[in-house]
Amino acid sequence: MGICASNPSKLNALMEKHNIEVGYQHWKDMITDPRIDVIHNCTPNHLHDDINRAAIEAGKHIFSEKPLSLNADSAKELLDLAIEKKVAHGVNHQYRLNAAVQEIKEGVQKGDYGRPLFIRGHYLQESHTRKTDYSKRLVPETSPARALADIGSHIADIINCVMDMPIKSVFADMLTHHPYRYDPNTGYKIEVHSDDTTTEEIEKDYHDVANICIEQGALDVLISDTEERNEIIWKSRGAFLEAIKGSTTYMDEIDVVVPRSRVNALVEYTQEVEDKVGLRIKCFGHAGDGNLHIYLLKDDLSDEIWNLKMKEAMQLIYNKAHEFGGMVSGEHGIGYAKKPYLLEAQDPDVTEIMRKIKEAFDPKNVLNPNKIFALN
């Protein structure tokens, strides 16, 4: 058995206290020692990936304190590597061994509490409640995951353990209680982010997306990672609509939403409709949620020709959105004008459920009477 610690005096004290014969001042020396078969990684979070990876590559069995790595992609790489190298591997979440957690788990499995529908958990820790509470775990450069990995992962693992089923997806609403921390000894000011790991993932994703955009012919990509850039983009977004308005005599809007994977196809289809119908069409929208604002422009068309072309274009685009698995509207009300397209796109059973709900809350039909459907 061996132990590793970078501080020589602390290393010697631990070896003496626990009667350990072999000591190392660097983890690489421990991993390369042929006498060592299993590594228990208890280092700070930011070192986990390097040490776990090196141990697995060396054929050592690995038991790592959580987290295995600092993001999901690298953790998956380590898991695949451990399987490939045929080494035993595990990640420790010690709170699942708490007696109370085990008692709840046993009760759930026996059915003592009925069928669980909702689980709420709290991690109560007072060690960092004041802005002058400081530890190296708060330093962004050496601990990018912080609370999300340090304590948030325990809640997730306890739920996994108690319910005996994997978590399929996670949605997090995070808040930074103290945006800045202060080292009481040095006065060093530390900026703290609540979504550290999330931000790291997003940064990787938007760089990947930017590269794809460039490969597909984009002239440039602006990554909005500052308040100033956010403001510029928001003003530009407002200017789009004003520019479209200023370029025509009248316009009508098609507001549709489609799966994000079909946004590009729908934009390309609007260009086909523009040529087919002979009507100028401009569009922009929210690529992140699949919502598109498509504007049909009247220009110098007569009212009669405009109404015919507008209805034809609307029908084609709404039909295509429905074909793509979309809906008539992604964020706005339907209104009288869009009512026929909603009823065409929506399952009749869904429409009937909506009608029954309205009837239950508004039996006299005084709120927007007959706006979408008439009540019996």
C-alpha positions in Angstrom: 0.0 0.0 0.0 1.2 3.5 -0.8 0.1 7.1 -0.3 0.7 10.2 -2.2 0.9 13.8 -1.0 2.8 16.8 -2.4 3.8 18.2 1.0 6.7 16.1 2.4 6.0 16.7 6.1 2.3 15.9 5.6 3.3 12.8 3.6 5.6 11.5 6.4 3.0 12.1 9.1 0.3 10.2 7.2 2.7 7.3 6.5 3.5 7.1 10.2 0.0 7.5 11.4 -1.4 4.8 9.1 1.6 2.5 9.1 2.1 2.9 5.3 5.6 1.9 4.0 5.6 3.6 0.6 5.1 7.3 -0.1 5.1 9.4 -3.2 5.3 13.2 -3.7 3.9 13.0 -7.2 0.9 11.0 -8.5 2.8 10.0 -11.6 5.4 8.1 -9.5 2.6 6.1 -7.8 0.9 5.2 -11.1 4.2 4.0 -12.7 5.1 1.9 -9.7 4.4 -1.8 -10.7 3.7 -2.7 -7.1 0.5 -0.6 -7.2 -2.6 -2.3 -8.7 -5.4 0.0 -7.6 -5.6 3.8 -7.5 -8.0 5.7 -5.2 -8.1 9.2 -6.5 -8.9 11.7 -3.7 -7.3 14.8 -5.3 -9.0 18.2 -6.1 -11.6 18.0 -8.8 -9.5 19.7 -11.5 -6.9 16.9 -11.3 -9.3 14.0 -11.6 -9.3 13.7 -15.4 -5.5 13.6 -15.8 -4.9 11.2 -13.0 -7.8 8.9 -13.8 -6.8 8.8 -17.5 -3.1 8.1 -16.7 -4.1 5.3 -14.2 -6.4 3.6 -16.7 -3.8 3.9 -19.5 -1.3 2.2 -17.2 -3.7 -0.6 -16.6 -4.4 0.3 -13.0 -7.9 -0.3 -11.5 -9.4 3.1 -10.6 -11.7 4.2 -7.8 -12.2 7.9 -8.1 -14.0 10.4 -5.9 -16.6 12.3 -7.8 -16.5 13.8 -10.3 -14.8 11.4 -12.8 -14.0 14.4 -14.9 -15.2 18.0 -15.3 -17.6 17.5 -18.2 -19.7 14.8 -19.7 -17.7 14.3 -22.9 -14.4 13.6 -21.1 -16.1 11.5 -18.5 -17.6 9.3 -21.3 -14.1 9.1 -22.9 -12.7 7.8 -19.5 -15.5 5.2 -19.2 -14.9 3.9 -22.7 -11.2 3.8 -22.0 -11.7 1.8 -18.8 -13.8 -0.7 -20.6 -11.3 -0.9 -23.4 -8.4 -1.5 -21.0 -10.5 -4.0 -19.0 -9.8 -2.3 -15.7 -12.2 -2.3 -12.7 -13.5 1.2 -12.3 -15.9 3.2 -10.0 -16.9 6.6 -8.8 -17.6 7.3 -5.1 -20.6 9.2 -3.9 -20.4 8.6 -0.2 -23.8 10.0 0.8 -25.6 7.1 -0.7 -24.2 5.1 2.1 -25.8 7.4 4.7 -28.1 5.3 7.0 -31.1 7.6 6.3 -30.6 7.3 2.6 -30.4 3.5 2.8 -33.5 3.4 5.0 -35.5 5.5 2.4 -34.2 3.3 -0.4 -35.3 0.2 1.4 -38.7 1.7 2.0 -39.2 2.7 -1.6 -38.2 -0.8 -2.8 -40.6 -2.4 -0.4 -43.4 -0.1 -1.4 -43.9 1.3 2.1 -44.4 4.8 0.7 -46.5 4.0 -2.3 -45.5 5.1 -5.8 -43.1 8.1 -5.6 -44.2 10.9 -8.0 -42.0 13.7 -6.8 -38.7 14.0 -5.0 -37.3 17.1 -3.4 -33.8 17.3 -1.9 -31.8 20.0 -0.1 -28.1 20.2 0.5 -27.6 22.3 3.5 -24.1 23.5 4.1 -23.1 26.6 6.0 -19.3 26.6 5.3 -19.6 29.1 2.4 -22.6 31.2 3.4 -20.6 34.4 4.0 -18.9 36.2 1.1 -15.6 36.1 3.2 -15.9 32.3 3.4 -13.0 31.2 1.2 -11.4 28.0 0.0 -9.5 26.8 -3.0 -12.6 25.2 -4.3 -13.9 28.7 -5.1 -10.9 29.6 -7.4 -12.2 29.4 -11.0 -8.8 28.4 -12.5 -8.4 25.3 -10.3 -12.0 24.4 -9.6 -14.2 25.2 -12.6 -17.1 22.9 -11.5 -17.5 24.1 -7.9 -21.0 23.7 -6.4 -22.5 22.0 -9.3 -20.1 19.1 -9.1 -19.2 19.3 -5.4 -22.7 19.1 -3.9 -25.2 19.1 -6.8 -23.9 15.7 -7.9 -24.8 14.3 -4.5 -28.4 15.2 -4.9 -28.5 13.5 -8.3 -26.8 10.4 -7.0 -29.0 10.0 -4.0 -32.1 10.2 -6.3 -30.5 7.6 -8.5 -29.8 5.4 -5.5 -33.2 5.7 -3.8 -35.2 5.3 -7.0 -32.9 2.7 -8.5 -33.2 4.2 -12.0 -31.1 6.5 -14.1 -31.8 10.2 -14.5 -32.8 10.8 -18.2 -32.4 14.5 -18.3 -31.6 17.5 -16.1 -32.9 21.1 -16.1 -31.2 23.5 -13.8 -32.1 27.0 -12.7 -29.0 28.4 -11.0 -28.3 31.5 -8.9 -25.0 32.9 -7.6 -25.7 34.0 -4.0 -22.3 35.8 -3.7 -21.1 37.0 -7.2 -17.8 37.8 -5.6 -15.9 36.1 -2.7 -13.0 37.6 -0.7 -10.1 35.8 0.9 -10.2 37.2 4.5 -6.4 36.8 4.7 -5.3 38.5 1.5 -8.3 40.4 0.4 -8.1 38.6 -3.0 -11.4 39.1 -4.9 -12.8 36.1 -6.7 -15.6 36.3 -9.3 -17.9 33.4 -8.9 -20.2 31.9 -11.6 -23.2 29.7 -10.8 -23.2 27.8 -14.1 -19.5 26.9 -14.4 -19.7 23.5 -15.9 -22.7 24.5 -18.0 -20.7 27.5 -19.3 -17.8 25.3 -20.1 -20.1 23.0 -22.1 -21.8 25.9 -23.8 -18.5 27.4 -24.8 -17.5 24.1 -26.4 -20.8 23.8 -28.2 -20.9 27.3 -29.6 -17.4 26.9 -31.0 -18.4 23.7 -32.6 -21.5 25.4 -34.1 -19.4 28.3 -35.3 -17.1 26.0 -37.1 -20.1 24.2 -38.8 -21.5 27.6 -39.8 -18.2 28.6 -41.4 -17.9 25.2 -43.2 -21.4 25.7 -44.6 -20.6 29.1 -46.1 -21.3 31.7 -43.3 -19.3 34.9 -43.9 -18.6 35.3 -40.2 -19.8 34.2 -36.8 -20.4 36.6 -33.9 -20.3 34.9 -30.5 -22.3 37.0 -28.0 -20.4 36.5 -24.8 -20.5 40.0 -23.4 -23.3 42.4 -22.5 -22.2 44.8 -25.1 -22.5 42.2 -27.9 -25.9 41.2 -26.5 -27.1 44.8 -26.8 -25.7 45.1 -30.4 -27.5 41.9 -31.4 -30.8 42.9 -29.8 -30.7 46.2 -31.5 -29.9 44.6 -34.8 -32.8 42.1 -34.3 -35.2 45.1 -33.9 -33.8 46.8 -36.9 -34.6 43.8 -39.1 -38.3 44.2 -38.7 -38.1 48.0 -39.2 -36.0 47.5 -42.4 -38.6 45.0 -43.7 -41.5 47.3 -42.9 -39.7 50.2 -44.6 -39.1 48.1 -47.8 -42.8 47.5 -48.6 -46.2 49.0 -48.7 -47.8 46.3 -46.4 -47.0 42.9 -45.0 -48.5 40.0 -43.2 -46.7 37.5 -40.9 -46.5 33.7 -40.7 -45.4 32.7 -37.3 -44.5 29.0 -37.2 -42.3 26.7 -35.1 -40.6 23.6 -36.3 -38.1 21.2 -34.7 -34.7 22.9 -34.6 -33.3 20.3 -37.0 -35.7 21.5 -39.7 -35.2 25.3 -39.4 -32.8 25.4 -42.3 -35.1 23.3 -44.5 -38.1 25.6 -43.8 -36.0 28.7 -44.6 -35.0 27.1 -47.9 -38.6 26.2 -48.6 -39.7 29.8 -48.1 -37.4 30.7 -51.0 -39.1 28.1 -53.1 -42.5 29.5 -52.2 -41.2 33.0 -53.1 -40.4 31.9 -56.6 -43.5 29.7 -57.0 -46.0 32.2 -55.8 -44.3 35.4 -57.1 -44.3 37.1 -53.7 -41.4 38.7 -51.9 -40.7 36.9 -48.6 -38.3 37.8 -45.8 -37.8 35.8 -42.6 -35.8 35.7 -39.4 -36.3 34.0 -36.1 -35.1 32.1 -33.1 -32.9 29.2 -34.4 -32.5 28.1 -30.8 -36.1 27.1 -30.4 -37.2 26.6 -34.0 -39.4 29.6 -34.1 -39.5 31.6 -37.4 -41.1 34.9 -38.3 -41.9 34.8 -42.0 -43.1 38.1 -43.6 -45.1 38.2 -46.8 -44.6 41.6 -48.6 -47.3 43.2 -50.7 -45.1 45.8 -52.5 -47.0 47.1 -55.5 -49.5 44.3 -55.9 -53.2 45.1 -56.1 -55.4 44.2 -53.2 -57.0 41.3 -55.2 -53.7 39.8 -56.3 -52.1 40.3 -52.9 -54.9 38.4 -51.1 -54.7 35.5 -53.5 -50.9 35.2 -53.4 -50.8 35.7 -49.6 -53.3 32.9 -48.9 -51.5 30.6 -51.3 -48.1 31.3 -49.7 -49.5 30.9 -46.2 -51.2 27.6 -47.0 -48.0 26.2 -48.5 -45.7 27.3 -45.6 -48.1 26.1 -42.9 -48.5 22.8 -44.6 -44.8 22.4 -44.9 -44.3 23.3 -41.2 -46.9 20.7 -40.3 -45.1 18.1 -42.5 -41.9 18.9 -40.6 -43.6 18.2 -37.3 -44.1 21.9 -36.4 -47.1 24.0 -35.4 -48.9 27.1 -36.5 -47.4 29.3 -33.8 -44.4 29.1 -31.5 -44.9 32.1 -29.2 -48.0 34.2 -30.3 -51.7 33.8 -30.1 -53.6 32.4 -33.1 -56.3 35.0 -33.8 -59.0 34.8 -36.3 -56.7 34.9 -39.3 -54.6 31.8 -38.3 -57.6 29.8 -36.9 -58.1 27.7 -40.0 -54.5 26.7 -40.2 -54.5 25.7 -36.5 -57.5 23.4 -36.9 -56.0 21.8 -40.0 -52.6 21.1 -38.3 -54.0 20.0 -34.9 -55.3 16.6 -34.0 -59.1 16.8 -33.7 -58.9 15.1 -30.3 -56.6 17.8 -29.0 -59.0 20.5 -30.3 -61.8 18.8 -28.5 -59.9 18.6 -25.2 -59.1 22.3 -25.5 -62.8 23.0 -26.2 -63.9 21.0 -23.1 -61.3 22.9 -20.9 -62.7 26.2 -22.1 -66.2 25.0 -21.5 -65.4 24.0 -17.9 -63.8 27.4 -17.1 -66.1 29.6 -19.3 -69.5 27.8 -19.6 -71.3 31.0 -20.8 -68.6 31.6 -23.5 -68.0 35.2 -22.5 -64.2 35.2 -22.9 -63.2 35.6 -26.5 -66.4 34.0 -27.7 -65.9 31.6 -30.7 -62.3 32.8 -31.1 -61.0 29.3 -31.9 -64.1 27.1 -31.7 -67.7 27.4 -30.8 -69.0 25.9 -27.6 -72.0 23.5 -27.8 
